[in-house]
């Protein structure tokens, strides 16, 4: 599943780094913290590997 926005891709990258032990889990905030807890390493790799070019910075949530 590719990331829908640059922010989602960046959060997945931070969560993946923490899951790999390259960054501290305690340094994560917001979406990256919940992603690290709830997603597998493979899912995070798929989101983090998405190219940022052409993606919006943020995507409006559905209300």
C-alpha positions in Angstrom: 0.0 0.0 0.0 1.7 3.2 -1.1 1.7 6.3 1.1 -1.0 8.9 0.2 1.0 12.0 1.3 4.5 13.1 2.1 3.6 13.3 5.8 2.5 9.7 5.9 5.6 8.6 4.1 7.9 10.5 6.6 6.0 9.1 9.6 6.3 5.6 8.3 10.1 6.1 7.8 10.5 7.3 11.4 8.5 4.4 12.7 10.5 1.9 10.6 13.8 3.4 12.0 12.5 2.9 15.5 11.3 -0.7 14.8 14.8 -1.5 13.3 16.5 -0.1 16.4 18.1 2.8 14.5 16.1 5.4 16.5 14.5 5.6 19.9 10.9 4.6 20.2 10.6 7.3 22.9 11.5 10.0 20.3 8.4 9.1 18.2 5.4 11.4 18.3 1.9 11.3 16.9 1.3 9.1 13.9 4.7 7.6 13.8 4.3 6.3 17.3 1.0 4.6 16.6 2.4 3.2 13.3 5.4 1.7 15.1 3.0 -0.1 17.5 0.3 -1.2 15.1 2.1 -2.0 11.9 4.5 -4.8 10.9 8.0 -4.1 9.6 7.0 -5.1 6.1 4.0 -2.7 6.1 6.2 0.1 7.2 8.8 -0.7 4.6 6.0 -0.5 1.9 4.8 2.9 3.1 8.3 4.4 3.7 9.6 3.3 0.3 6.9 5.3 -1.6 8.4 8.1 -3.7 7.4 11.6 -2.4 7.5 13.3 -5.8 4.0 14.4 -6.8 2.4 13.6 -3.4 0.6 16.4 -1.4 2.1 17.4 1.9 -1.1 16.3 3.7 -4.4 14.7 2.7 -7.7 15.9 4.2 -9.4 13.4 6.4 -12.8 12.1 5.5 -15.6 13.6 7.7 
